[in-house]
Amino acid sequence: MDAVEVELMLSYASLQELERELRGQVALTMYVDGSVEDPAAHTPWRVALEDAIAAQRAALAESPEHEQEDGAGRAVFERCVYRLREELALRRAAPRSAGYVAFIGAEGAVHAGPLPGRVPSLVAWERGIRVAPYLRVIASFQPAIVAVVQTSGAQLYRVEEETCERIDAVRTHARLRPVYHVGDDGPHERSGPATRGRTAVDEVRRVTEAGLVRMVAELAERIVCAVGSDAWVVIGGAPEAARRTVAALPPALAARTWLAPMLSRHASDAEIVRAARRGVATLRERQDKALVDAVMEQAAADGLGVIRADRTVYELHERTVQELVLTPHFIEKHPGAAETAIRAAFDQRARAVVVSGDAAARLDTVAGGIGARLRFARCAGPVR
């Protein structure tokens, strides 16, 4: 790859696929804390970066040449460093962001771009890439599908990071039929008593209700299609229509949905983004608490959960993990162990979740910042 490509933030599935693809290759991983004013200048970050590069260069210089024939030698390292400096130059001219990441292989930058959340600054030269800091950002900045619903129709938006894109619209399509009265020659617009006691007002209400029911069902189907694998759902607008839309969603998706009463049909893109961010944060906090509570309860019952690093590593080795749970503190304190655990989770198609807030504080205090939900209960392993 001759040109360095700047990309949008990866989805969870894309990050998982990239990690597997690069696991056997040597690569430079770079994360930059966006609070650094100028990573290309002689700031503390720049000094730390140059020190890390010099230390790795010295280590390679001391290694026997035959140990460097596997693609991890000095020539490959220097090419990656050159690409890294290109990334820093691009970063200097790019708009400010909360964080920045680059995964750089021997042939160039495999993925590089801004991150919407802050990450600790680090540089690593090793086989594979470090994904734990990236997972922290994904956990807090997953996309949201926002529906602004009225009785006459709904607008559907996708909010990703700070962008808002209208992606669909649904109309009610109420079909009003004429009301006939006794002795009439044909349809007329009247509001008096109709045949069998039906009034024009009753007919309008009936048809409006039928149209709303059809619209809500169609909107729910479109939301399901738009959500994908990792988006949340935020629904605002007319309260009754919004509540009906939530009720029409599959139960698993309804649990990932937040009602936003502040959203009106006249909401601006900025207001939609704010509502989406608030909804995602609320839902994340709720989900994190439920997940940590479940892990703790199941671990206490010696059932479908384990806590602490020793027990979690054992179950990862036995390939029984369904969901790996870590905290930011564990990732920062034990970066190598975190990466090893995440790779093991990826290998057995288990989801790796980085929790935050009160849930993370509890997991840190009780379990050392790591635990897991299991696919099936096992007899206690050798470590208690």
C-alpha positions as CSV (number, residue, x, y, z in Angstrom):
1,M,0.0,0.0,0.0
2,D,1.7,3.2,-1.2
3,A,-0.7,5.7,0.1
4,V,-1.7,6.0,3.7
5,E,-5.5,5.7,4.1
6,V,-7.5,7.5,6.8
7,E,-10.6,5.5,7.6
8,L,-13.7,5.8,9.8
9,M,-13.8,4.0,13.1
10,L,-14.0,0.2,12.7
11,S,-17.1,-1.7,13.9
12,Y,-16.7,-4.5,16.4
13,A,-16.9,-7.1,13.7
14,S,-14.4,-5.3,11.5
15,L,-11.9,-5.0,14.4
16,Q,-12.3,-8.6,15.2
17,E,-11.6,-9.6,11.6
18,L,-8.6,-7.3,11.3
19,E,-7.1,-8.7,14.5
20,R,-7.3,-12.2,13.2
21,E,-5.9,-11.2,9.9
22,L,-2.8,-9.5,11.4
23,R,-2.2,-11.8,14.2
24,G,0.7,-13.7,12.5
25,Q,2.3,-10.5,11.1
26,V,4.6,-8.0,12.8
27,A,3.1,-4.6,13.1
28,L,3.4,-1.2,14.8
29,T,0.4,-0.2,16.9
30,M,0.0,3.4,17.7
31,Y,-2.6,5.1,19.9
32,V,-2.5,8.9,20.5
33,D,-4.3,10.7,23.2
34,G,-6.1,13.6,21.5
35,S,-5.4,16.0,24.4
36,V,-1.9,16.2,23.0
37,E,-1.7,19.5,21.2
38,D,0.8,18.5,18.5
39,P,2.0,14.9,18.4
40,A,4.5,15.9,15.6
41,A,6.2,18.5,17.8
42,H,8.6,17.8,20.6
43,T,5.9,17.2,23.2
44,P,6.2,14.7,26.1
45,W,4.2,12.2,23.8
46,R,6.7,12.7,21.0
47,V,9.6,12.2,23.3
48,A,8.0,8.9,24.6
49,L,7.4,7.8,21.1
50,E,11.0,8.4,20.1
51,D,12.2,6.6,23.2
52,A,10.1,3.6,22.4
53,I,11.4,3.5,18.8
54,A,15.0,3.8,20.0
55,A,14.5,1.0,22.6
56,Q,13.1,-1.3,20.0
57,R,15.8,-0.5,17.5
58,A,18.4,-1.3,20.1
59,A,16.8,-4.6,21.0
60,L,16.8,-5.6,17.3
61,A,20.4,-4.6,16.9
62,E,21.3,-7.0,19.7
63,S,19.3,-9.9,18.2
64,P,21.2,-12.4,16.1
65,E,20.5,-12.0,12.4
66,H,19.0,-15.5,12.0
67,E,16.3,-14.6,14.6
68,Q,15.2,-11.8,12.3
69,E,14.5,-13.8,9.2
70,D,10.9,-14.3,10.1
71,G,9.8,-10.9,9.0
72,A,10.4,-9.1,12.3
73,G,13.8,-7.8,11.5
74,R,15.3,-4.4,11.4
75,A,14.4,-3.6,7.8
76,V,10.7,-4.3,8.4
77,F,10.8,-2.3,11.6
78,E,12.4,0.7,9.9
79,R,9.7,0.6,7.1
80,C,7.0,0.6,9.7
81,V,8.6,3.5,11.6
82,Y,8.8,5.4,8.3
83,R,5.0,4.8,7.8
84,L,4.4,5.8,11.4
85,R,6.1,9.2,10.8
86,E,3.9,9.7,7.7
87,E,0.9,9.1,10.0
88,L,2.2,11.7,12.4
89,A,2.5,14.2,9.6
90,L,-1.1,13.5,8.5
91,R,-2.2,13.8,12.2
92,R,-0.6,17.2,12.4
93,A,-2.7,18.6,9.5
94,A,-5.9,16.7,10.4
95,P,-8.8,18.2,12.5
96,R,-8.5,17.6,16.2
97,S,-10.1,14.5,17.6
98,A,-10.3,12.8,21.0
99,G,-7.9,10.1,20.0
100,Y,-6.0,8.7,17.0
101,V,-5.0,5.2,16.0
102,A,-2.7,3.5,13.4
103,F,-2.1,-0.1,12.7
104,I,1.0,-0.2,10.5
105,G,2.4,-3.3,8.8
106,A,5.4,-3.8,6.5
107,E,3.4,-2.8,3.5
108,G,1.8,0.3,5.0
109,A,-1.0,1.5,7.2
110,V,-3.7,-1.2,7.4
111,H,-6.0,1.1,9.3
112,A,-5.5,4.6,10.5
113,G,-7.8,7.4,11.6
114,P,-9.3,9.5,14.3
115,L,-11.2,8.1,17.3
116,P,-14.2,9.8,19.0
117,G,-13.0,8.8,22.4
118,R,-9.8,9.3,24.4
119,V,-7.2,6.5,24.5
120,P,-4.0,6.1,26.5
121,S,-1.0,6.9,24.2
122,L,1.1,3.9,23.4
123,V,3.3,2.4,20.7
124,A,3.9,-1.4,20.4
125,W,6.0,-3.4,17.9
126,E,5.0,-7.1,18.0
127,R,3.1,-9.8,16.2
128,G,-0.5,-8.7,15.8
129,I,-2.2,-5.5,16.8
130,R,-3.4,-4.3,20.2
131,V,-7.2,-4.0,20.2
132,A,-8.1,-3.5,23.8
133,P,-7.9,0.3,23.7
134,Y,-10.0,0.3,20.5
135,L,-12.7,-1.9,22.2
136,R,-13.0,0.8,25.0
137,V,-13.9,3.4,22.4
138,I,-16.3,1.1,20.5
139,A,-18.1,0.4,23.8
140,S,-18.9,4.0,24.3
141,F,-19.4,5.2,20.7
142,Q,-21.5,2.5,19.0
143,P,-23.9,3.8,16.3
144,A,-27.5,4.5,17.0
145,I,-30.6,4.2,14.8
146,V,-32.9,7.1,15.7
147,A,-36.6,7.1,14.7
148,V,-38.7,10.3,15.0
149,V,-42.3,9.1,14.9
150,Q,-45.5,10.9,14.3
151,T,-49.0,9.6,13.6
152,S,-48.5,10.7,10.0
153,G,-45.2,8.9,9.5
154,A,-41.6,8.6,10.7
155,Q,-38.1,9.7,9.8
156,L,-35.2,7.3,10.4
157,Y,-31.6,8.4,11.0
158,R,-28.3,6.8,11.6
159,V,-26.0,8.6,14.1
160,E,-22.4,7.5,14.1
161,E,-19.9,9.4,16.2
162,E,-21.0,13.1,15.6
163,T,-22.7,12.6,12.2
164,C,-26.4,12.3,11.6
165,E,-27.6,10.8,8.3
166,R,-31.3,10.4,7.3
167,I,-31.6,6.9,5.9
168,D,-35.3,6.2,5.5
169,A,-38.9,7.5,5.9
170,V,-42.2,5.8,6.4
171,R,-45.6,7.2,5.8
172,T,-49.0,6.3,7.3
173,H,-51.0,6.0,4.1
174,A,-54.4,6.2,5.7
175,R,-57.1,5.4,3.2
176,L,-60.3,7.3,3.9
177,R,-63.5,5.9,2.4
178,P,-66.7,7.9,1.9
179,V,-69.5,7.6,4.5
180,Y,-72.9,6.8,3.0
181,H,-76.1,7.9,4.7
182,V,-79.6,6.4,4.3
183,G,-81.3,7.9,1.2
184,D,-78.1,9.2,-0.3
185,D,-77.5,8.8,-4.0
186,G,-73.7,8.7,-3.5
187,P,-70.8,9.8,-1.3
188,H,-71.0,13.2,0.3
189,E,-68.9,14.9,3.0
190,R,-71.2,14.8,6.0
191,S,-70.8,14.4,9.7
192,G,-74.3,13.2,10.6
193,P,-75.3,9.7,11.7
194,A,-74.2,7.0,9.2
195,T,-75.7,3.7,8.3
196,R,-75.7,1.3,11.4
197,G,-74.9,4.3,13.7
198,R,-71.4,5.0,12.2
199,T,-70.4,8.7,11.9
200,A,-67.9,10.3,9.7
201,V,-65.7,11.0,12.7
202,D,-65.8,7.4,13.8
203,E,-64.7,6.4,10.3
204,V,-61.8,8.8,10.3
205,R,-60.6,7.5,13.6
206,R,-60.9,3.9,12.5
207,V,-59.0,4.6,9.3
208,T,-56.3,6.7,11.1
209,E,-55.8,3.9,13.6
210,A,-55.5,1.3,10.9
211,G,-52.9,3.4,9.1
212,L,-51.0,4.0,12.3
213,V,-50.9,0.2,13.0
214,R,-49.6,-0.5,9.5
215,M,-47.0,2.3,9.7
216,V,-45.7,1.1,13.1
217,A,-45.3,-2.4,11.8
218,E,-43.4,-1.3,8.7
219,L,-41.2,1.0,10.8
220,A,-40.3,-1.7,13.2
221,E,-39.2,-3.9,10.3
222,R,-37.1,-1.2,8.8
223,I,-35.4,-0.5,12.2
224,V,-34.6,-4.2,12.5
225,C,-32.9,-4.1,9.1
226,A,-31.0,-0.9,9.8
227,V,-29.7,-1.8,13.2
228,G,-27.1,-4.4,12.1
229,S,-25.0,-6.2,14.7
230,D,-24.1,-3.4,17.1
231,A,-26.3,-0.4,16.8
232,W,-28.6,0.9,19.5
233,V,-32.1,2.3,19.0
234,V,-33.5,5.7,20.1
235,I,-37.1,6.6,19.4
236,G,-38.7,10.0,19.9
237,G,-41.6,12.0,18.6
238,A,-45.3,11.6,19.4
239,P,-45.4,9.7,22.8
240,E,-48.1,7.2,21.8
241,A,-46.7,6.4,18.4
242,A,-43.2,6.1,19.9
243,R,-44.4,3.7,22.6
244,R,-46.2,1.6,20.0
245,T,-43.0,1.4,17.9
246,V,-41.0,0.1,20.8
247,A,-43.7,-2.5,21.5
248,A,-43.6,-3.7,17.9
249,L,-39.8,-4.4,18.1
250,P,-38.5,-7.9,18.9
251,P,-37.9,-8.2,22.7
252,A,-34.1,-8.4,22.4
253,L,-34.0,-5.2,20.3
254,A,-36.6,-3.5,22.5
255,A,-34.2,-4.0,25.4
256,R,-31.6,-2.0,23.4
257,T,-34.0,0.9,22.8
258,W,-34.4,4.2,24.6
259,L,-37.4,6.5,24.4
260,A,-36.4,10.1,23.9
261,P,-39.3,12.4,24.8
262,M,-37.3,15.5,24.0
263,L,-37.1,14.7,20.3
264,S,-39.8,16.4,18.1
265,R,-40.5,16.3,14.4
266,H,-38.6,19.6,14.1
267,A,-35.5,18.4,15.9
268,S,-32.2,19.5,14.2
269,D,-29.4,17.1,13.4
270,A,-27.4,18.4,16.4
271,E,-30.4,17.7,18.7
272,I,-30.8,14.2,17.2
273,V,-27.0,13.5,17.8
274,R,-27.3,14.7,21.4
275,A,-30.4,12.5,22.1
276,A,-28.6,9.6,20.5
277,R,-25.5,10.0,22.6
278,R,-27.6,10.4,25.8
279,G,-29.6,7.3,24.9
280,V,-26.6,5.2,24.1
281,A,-24.9,6.2,27.4
282,T,-28.1,5.3,29.3
283,L,-28.5,2.0,27.6
284,R,-24.8,1.1,28.0
285,E,-24.9,1.8,31.7
286,R,-28.0,-0.3,32.1
287,Q,-26.5,-3.2,30.0
288,D,-23.1,-3.0,31.8
289,K,-24.8,-3.2,35.2
290,A,-27.0,-6.2,34.1
291,L,-24.0,-8.0,32.7
292,V,-21.7,-7.5,35.7
293,D,-24.6,-8.5,38.0
294,A,-25.2,-11.7,36.0
295,V,-21.5,-12.6,36.1
296,M,-21.2,-12.0,39.8
297,E,-24.4,-13.9,40.6
298,Q,-23.5,-16.9,38.4
299,A,-19.9,-17.0,39.7
300,A,-21.2,-17.0,43.3
301,A,-23.5,-19.9,42.4
302,D,-20.7,-21.7,40.7
303,G,-22.8,-21.7,37.6
304,L,-22.5,-19.8,34.3
305,G,-20.1,-17.2,35.4
306,V,-16.5,-16.8,36.7
307,I,-14.5,-13.9,38.1
308,R,-10.9,-13.1,38.6
309,A,-8.1,-13.5,36.1
310,D,-7.1,-17.1,37.1
311,R,-10.6,-18.5,36.7
312,T,-11.3,-16.5,33.5
313,V,-8.0,-17.6,31.9
314,Y,-8.9,-21.2,32.7
315,E,-12.3,-21.0,31.1
316,L,-10.9,-19.3,28.1
317,H,-8.4,-22.1,27.7
318,E,-11.3,-24.6,28.0
319,R,-13.2,-22.6,25.3
320,T,-16.4,-22.3,27.4
321,V,-16.6,-18.5,27.4
322,Q,-19.6,-16.8,25.8
323,E,-18.8,-13.3,26.9
324,L,-15.6,-11.9,28.2
325,V,-15.9,-8.8,30.5
326,L,-13.0,-6.4,31.3
327,T,-12.6,-3.0,32.7
328,P,-10.5,0.0,31.6
329,H,-8.4,-0.3,34.7
330,F,-7.6,-4.0,34.0
331,I,-6.6,-3.1,30.5
332,E,-4.2,-0.4,31.6
333,K,-2.7,-2.4,34.5
334,H,-2.4,-5.7,32.6
335,P,-2.2,-4.8,28.8
336,G,-0.6,-8.1,27.8
337,A,-3.0,-10.3,29.7
338,A,-5.9,-8.2,28.4
339,E,-4.8,-8.7,24.8
340,T,-4.3,-12.5,25.3
341,A,-7.7,-12.8,26.8
342,I,-9.4,-10.9,24.0
343,R,-7.6,-13.0,21.4
344,A,-8.8,-16.2,23.1
345,A,-12.3,-14.8,23.2
346,F,-12.2,-14.0,19.5
347,D,-11.0,-17.5,18.7
348,Q,-14.0,-19.1,20.3
349,R,-16.4,-16.5,18.9
350,A,-17.1,-15.1,22.4
351,R,-17.8,-11.4,22.6
352,A,-15.3,-9.2,24.5
353,V,-17.0,-6.3,26.4
354,V,-15.3,-3.4,28.1
355,V,-17.7,-2.1,30.8
356,S,-17.5,1.4,32.4
357,G,-18.9,3.5,35.2
358,D,-20.3,1.9,38.3
359,A,-20.3,-1.6,36.8
360,A,-16.6,-1.3,36.1
361,A,-15.9,-0.1,39.6
362,R,-17.7,-3.0,41.0
363,L,-15.9,-5.5,38.8
364,D,-12.6,-3.9,39.7
365,T,-13.3,-4.1,43.5
366,V,-14.7,-7.6,43.6
367,A,-13.1,-9.4,40.7
368,G,-9.9,-7.6,39.8
369,G,-11.4,-6.2,36.7
370,I,-12.1,-9.3,34.7
371,G,-14.7,-12.1,34.5
372,A,-16.8,-14.0,32.0
373,R,-20.2,-15.6,31.3
374,L,-20.0,-19.2,30.2
375,R,-21.9,-21.1,27.5
376,F,-22.6,-23.9,29.9
377,A,-21.8,-24.7,33.6
378,R,-18.7,-26.6,34.3
379,C,-17.4,-28.4,37.3
380,A,-15.0,-26.2,39.2
381,G,-11.6,-26.0,37.7
382,P,-8.2,-26.4,39.4
383,V,-8.2,-22.8,40.5
384,R,-10.7,-21.4,42.9
